[in-house]
Amino acid sequence: MGRPVFFIASEMFPFAKTGGLGDVLGALPPMLSRIGVNVSVILPFYRLTNNRHKTQQIYSRVPVGYPWAPITADAHKIIFNGMPVYFIERAEYFDRAAYYNTHKGDYFDNAERFIFFCRAALALIRNLGEPPSVIHCHDWQTGLLAAYLEHYRQIDPFWNDTRSMFTVHNLAFQGRFSSRLFDNCGLPDEAWNMDGVEFFGDLNMLKAGLNYASKITTVSPSYAEEILTPEFGYGMDGVLRRRANDLSGILNGVNYSIWSPEISRYLPRHYSAGDLSGKRVCKEALLTELDLSPHLLDRPVFGFIGRLREQKGIDVLYGILPQLMRHDIGIVVLGEGDAKFEETSQRFALEYPGRYASIVKYTEALAHRVQAGCDSFLMPSRYEPCGLTQMYALRYGTPPIATAVGGLRDTITSWPDPQATGFTFDECSGEQLLEAVLTAMHLWEDSPDLWREMVLRAMKMDFSWERSAASYIKIYEELEGRSFKRKYW
């Protein structure tokens, strides 16, 4: 593909990351670039990015026109893994301590911030001078891009051959805001309807992406099926059923150059499927680091890494935790989120000293050490579009215990299947989670040979990005090769 594909997103590791979106953007575009796709990325220029990375300013005062006519943006550039990454700078929007929110809640002006970002990204592309083949947008923060592209195509021939693709990483987060924000966002009045950006009287940015993108993808085949139903569709199932022919589920991959116990720079000892001795060293080091009892070296330790939110089932885990702790096991919880869950986690650390560790933050280094040092990994999610941590756990020889939803169902083969790599259960309930954890515990205690075989199977699973990248390229080629017929205005 000669003409560029532009990825536009609110996160990309190592420049900005709060979760899986950042990891995906940090791995997929570089993989596509290595394969030969002409890839560029556009991101906001957050304070944290500016503090940690040296970039080159390439444009000053690019006209954006939102929220009022004279408004402009500056643009920066860095070469990352051989491809250009651009940053949109506007201090009042992005020079903040966090990306989207604080413990008090979301930033009050998130709508304005990402309306501005979408318009500025297209203004930057126009300034660069080469029409893209595809603009690949991600999650609600960039959903309006597809609608803007439809509009711009009608008034500027520069965009005539540019298609859009919208990837949903989590349908529950939709960017739903007051209707007043539509008035000067730059879209024509015709876009304000149920087949456009309007959702029960509000502006819905994710819905814009679903309605106007040439193609829609999400991050696992099972999740692509689930979101067509009212249970998982979060009010968008009707839109998605109408667009079903344009919807694909492509499983995320793992960047094994970062997430592998054979090479991770964060581990005290490397290990592999051929030599597991380092995993015990990692466990002992983790117990010491987190001030957990040394006797847990010979007891199963279960880890949880993720946002402390109901989506992740953390409330279900907390509900059965007293029952679990009667079995003399260890539990490590790494993550931050809702204040009530953070407080509960800290309380359990006081109730079960030496056996429960609570780390209310996220660090990349500790995430690697928790994956390596635990015996099994907990993911009792109510829904999970793809999930990356369970794939990391598989590679680290830490069989996951997970709800059989979305990408968890696509990546874990459940015990007692002869090819089992972990444990799944059907419903996110305390009863089923407790049963699954106890099943894993008894297998670990009573059948070490079977447990070791499961660990080795898990470590040999391959979820590298090459396969996923090939699926994206196929869609790009479909978009580049077809005539554009859909009209909205």
Helices and strands as residue ranges (DSSP letters): E 5-8, H 20-35, E 39-44, H 47-52, E 56-63, E 72-80, E 83-89, H 91-94, E 101-102, E 105-106, H 110-128, E 134-138, G 140-142, H 144-155, G 157-159, E 163-168, E 176-177, G 179-182, G 189-191, E 198-199, E 202-204, H 205-212, E 215-218, H 221-226, H 230-233, H 237-242, G 244-246, E 247-249, H 277-289, G 294-298, E 301-305, G 310-312, H 314-325, E 330-334, H 339-351, E 356-359, H 364-373, E 376-379, H 389-395, E 400-403, H 406-411, E 423-425, H 430-446, H 448-460, H 465-481
